[in-house]
Structure formats: structure tokens, C-alpha cells
Amino acid sequence: MRLTIDDARCQGHGRCYDLAPALFTDDDSGYGEVSVPDVPADGAQAELARRAAQACPERAVLLDGV
């Protein structure tokens, strides 16, 4: 599945990279960035991606192909 962040929605709370540092990082301003855009649909990385998407208050973390 494809993992992205909608920059227009992201407010820089950092929940994505706090919950899943293997998949996300932060930029110089503290906004989330995807470091692993293609995640297998099953397994530990998929679960981390789903948790990060659910934890985002703005729903800026997007999973395509779920």
C-alpha cells in the first residue's frame, strides 16, 4: 500500500513519527514526512502505518490500497 501525508492537512503534531519512526520522519519545521512510501499490506509495518493514520487528528496520513 502507498503511504502519503497530505501537506495541506498536516499541522505538525508529530504523532505519525512518534508512533512509527521506521515509516516517518519530521522536516525542519516539525511536519511529518514519509520515509517509506511503499508498505506491504500485511505485517508489522502495515500495522504501524494504520495506527499512525488513525492517530492523526487532521487525517493527513493517507493509506492508498488498503
Secondary structure, DSSP 8 states (H G I E B T S, - for coil): -EEEE-TTT-----HHHHH-TTTEEE-TTS-EEES--B--SSSHHHHHHHHHHHH-TT--EEEE--
